[in-house]
Amino acid sequence: MLKGDCRMSPEFLKEIASIVKENPFKHKVFIVPSKRDGRLTVQALAKEGIPVINVHNATAEDLIRQHPGWEQVRDGRKECSQEGGRQFIFSAMNSMKTSGKFLYFSQVKLSPALSEGVYRAILDIRLAGKSSEDLDETFFVKKDKGADLTALFKIYENYLKDNQLYDRADMYRYAVEQGLKGMEETHYIYFPHDAYHALPAAFLRQFVSSGMLHIPKWTQIENAEQNKQLLEDNRGAEHSFSLEEAIQERKQNIHLSVKFSPEEELMNILACLREKEIPFDQAIICYPDSGTYRSLLLQLREKEGIPITFSEGVPLSFMPSGRAVFAYLDWLKSGFHIKGLERLLNERLIRTPEGTEVFSGIKALKEAGGFRGYQVLWETLDLLEARGQEPAFTHWLKSLLTVSPFKTAFEKVTSEQCLKAVCTFLEEWSRPVSPEDESAKMHVVSMIEATAEQLTFSLRASEAVFQTEYWLTSMQVTSSMPEPGHIHAVPSRSALFFDFRHTFLVGMTSQNVPGSAKEDPVLLDEERIRIHPDMMTSREHAKRGVWKTACLVGSVRGITGYSYPLMDLAGNRKAAPAYSFIQLYRYINNQPEAAGEEVERKLTGDLSFISPETSRISGNGWWLDKLWRKSKITDASLSHPLFAHLLEGCKSERSRKSTQFTAYEGRVEGLTEEYDPLAGSTIIMSSSKLETLATCPYKYFLKDILKIEPEEEEEEDRYKWLDPAARGTLLHTVFERFYQELYDQGKTAELDGTEDWLKQIASEELARLRKVLPPPSEVIFDLESREIYDACYIFLKVEESFSAGRKPVHFELSFGFRDQDPVTIPLSENRKLQVRGKIDRVDLLEDGTYGTVDYKSGKPYGFDDELYFNGGRKLQHALYALAFEMMDEAGSKRVTQSHYLFPTEKGSGYQAARAYSDKKKEDLLQIIETLASFIKKGQFPFTENPEDCTFCEMREVCMRHRCAESVVQEKLSGEAGSRLIEEVRSYD
């Protein structure tokens, strides 16, 4: 009799132990579903003190590969990888659909998932020993479907033949045809398998015929039947036992519970281990196939330091290197949008050169117009190099760009090229994090290197990226056997062979247990049975799930916990208990008629959103418990140095709610004198910076002194091509080209004769931009092109009347950029201000004076005629007028007019005229000196007008809107900063 708390089937292990003991010196082979199951069985035998000598584990495919005659049988052919077969089917389906050869699949959207379903169906048919010649249209519910699948089947067979490849089905077929057999006198011990296929069964019968075959019986449980097995023996019915009796015998160690959420279930297990002082390595957590539990377990390991191993590993996307790869692929899919690059940097997923301020480089890239598109980024980097800006950053980003095998989404590439780029990215660019992550990285690279050479099918770059992403999404990494000191986590479906003293089954909802029994939509059960009576069906899968659950429940010993979550948080609905959970409740409580509602009611009496167990185990749980129970957290509670940042936060919050103007709202006296632009420093100002300082000094403090940048939205708008910045740049370029060509030919802007000309320029610029920045679709391109043409028409209408008596003489007149000197404006007390900017256009007027023009692509909000400076919020017109005069060394050029033109549909062609005079110049200089006082004094108060906050991008940092307006106004009253605001506002 076996000793200990064996969790594996006692009858099964007893028979194996007998075989091993009776044949100590004979060669013994465990024919297992996976090598792991064999290793676990060997460990279970060793625990029982049974010497395990001359025992080897092998899958059916291992038996073929390890056979001495296999090399001769395969005759130089290479194995077709699972991913290679799937992608070939995708390519074949794409070709058939494009050429109109599909009958059934013609209206179905082609996707990687569909191609995988079709490939699996073809492989299942081949494993049943059938070829395309054996298929008949009558096998299928729809004849058109049969015709399509048969055609794909033939194409796949020809692909294997033409490329000297073989798949799993071929492997078994060749082995059977060549009569491969095992060694004589070898004892073969056959384990229960999950799936039934005719070819593997035929091979195994043939292979073991030269030796001794043993088929140990798994524990038989009443009303729980296994699915069909590959091999059967002729023994009579085995004794079966009642699950109810087994549960009754040890119900004192069985704990049923209902928790609010999956996270609470796991916390309850940890609390139980802690309370019972159970070592981690004596406990196993069995979870359903739903990814929720594995994700939560990984979070517990990462955030709480709980040592956990995963039998089937974790998805690649859970690992840092995986997150880096998927972020990189997202960047490629976005058309190399700057936001994707920022994500890689913000999440610290990518290596950056030491000592290089990459975010400074990103900012320079944006300022130079490099937002999206391989070619746009490359040309912008060339521009930065020519200026001598950010040399290390430009070299770094160019090196990263060259990793990509394509420049636009419409190029033709292969998945092999995309996967090689992924390998390069992983090996050279992803940031090293931990030995485990390095192991995951190596696993992915080795998988790609073993498979990529078969993925040579030509695809559009966007499709190749999707194919790559689809495959990587299915990859599991860092799988592990149980380790000392670690809780082991395993999917319930593969938990039969594990041997632990204490077992916890979670997620026992009706949706998870025994699992989905949905039919394969590509090859229905009815069709499978017609093709071969022993093909695996959904019914067989469901039967297998029930049997596994019954075996787990019936064989476990020690403390055992079963639980399910009351709420399906993802679906925001209540979950129902699984039938097996209800049965457990009935057996333990001797209530054979208990229904699911009663089970829920009895087990949820003291249920709460956050349980006491969670608050004792998890840091997050502790905080949530405090918030949930509305406990008051005092400063004394936060006295530990770990909470210093929270104490500062509390202090800041109190200060913000007070009526005092404090350091938390921009009062930093004596700390900002070095930022005074009038103190002879190297600081160069711009009209936008001065306008920001005048509108809201606190915003200037956050943005230009603390260098805080607003977080940009990650989500791409699939129905938008050009963002406001790109649209504005395009229009400026079109208008500049138009006027430059008009000027060169001595013409004027008129609707007659120039509209087509302007439209041609716009078309050329749109085509140029389209090459480097592909639109999401033709429809979006046409819509936005029309908007550009409409803006050009409005521009011409405005210019026709506006340009009378004016002659453009300068376009895009810039100063203070690149190698240009800034304009220096003298002020009182020998102080001076350096400014830079770009004047869209300068006109010579009939009276010999000049006028400046600035084009705006938005709405004319705040540009009313009576608001010359708008309380300091609009300074560009006067500043550019003064700057143009200062640029004339002879001092003979005078500006008398400035205009803002809004030549777009949003702006409705509005013209905002601003006369310029010596008086306005004096006012401007006084405003500038007042604004500089904010910086010199270190006082940066909020704006006094809440309307200035309506579209402010710094709202979430500033949080002015969270304070009562009466509190804000009291903060501003009586302070030097508020008096300076009043002074600036006095200028209309």
Buried (B, 14 or more C-beta within 10 A) or exposed (E): EBEEBBBBBBBBBBBBBEBBEEBEEBBBBBBBBBEBBBBBBBBBBEBBEBEBEBBEBBBBBBBBBEBEEBEEBBEEBEBBBBBBBBBBBBBBBBEBBEEEBBBBBEEEEBEBEBBBBBBBBBBBBBBBBBEBEBBEEEBBEEBBBBBBBBBBBBBBBEBBEEBEBBBBBBBBBBBBEBEBBBEEEBBBBBBBBBBBBBBBBBBBEBBBEEBBBBBBBBBBBEEBBBBBBBBEEEEEEEEEEEBBEBBEEEBEBBBBBBBBBBBBBBBBBBBBBEEEEBEBBBBBBBBBBBBBBBBBBBBBBEEBEBEBBBBBBBBBBBBBBBBBBBBBBBBBBBBBBBBBBBBBBBEEBBBBEEEBBBBEBBBBBBEBBBBBBBBBBBBBBEBBBEBEBBEBBBBBBBEBBEBBBBBBBEBEBBBBBBBBBBBBBBEEBBBEBEEBBBBBBBBBBEBBEEBBEBBBBEBBBBBBBBBBBBBBEEBBBBEBEBEEEBBBBBBBBBBBBBBBBBBBBBBBBBBBBBBEBEBBEBBBBEBBBBBBEBBBBBEBBBBBBBBBBBBBBBBBBBBBBBBBBBBBEEEEEEBBBBBBBBBBBBBBBEEEEBEBEBBBEBBBEEBBEBBEBBBBBBEBBBEBBBEEEEEEEEEEEBEEEEBEEBBEEBEBEEBBEBBEBBEBBBBBEEEBEEBBBBBEEEBBBBBEBBBBBBBBBBBBBBBBBEEBBEEEEEEBEEEEBBEEEBBBBBBBBBBBBBBEBBBEEEEBBEEEEBBEBBBEBBBEBBEEBBEBBBBBEEEBBEBBBEBBBEBBBBBBBBBBEBBEEBEBEBBBBEBBBEEEEBBEBEBEEEBEBBBBBBBBBBBBBEEEBBBBBBBBBEEBEBBEEEBBBBBBBBBBBBBBBBBBBBBEEEEEBBBBBBBBBBBBEBBEBBBBBBBBEEEBBEBBBBBBBBBBBBBBBBBBBBBBBEEBBEEBEBBEBBBBEEBEEEBBBBBBEEBBBBBBBEBBBBBE
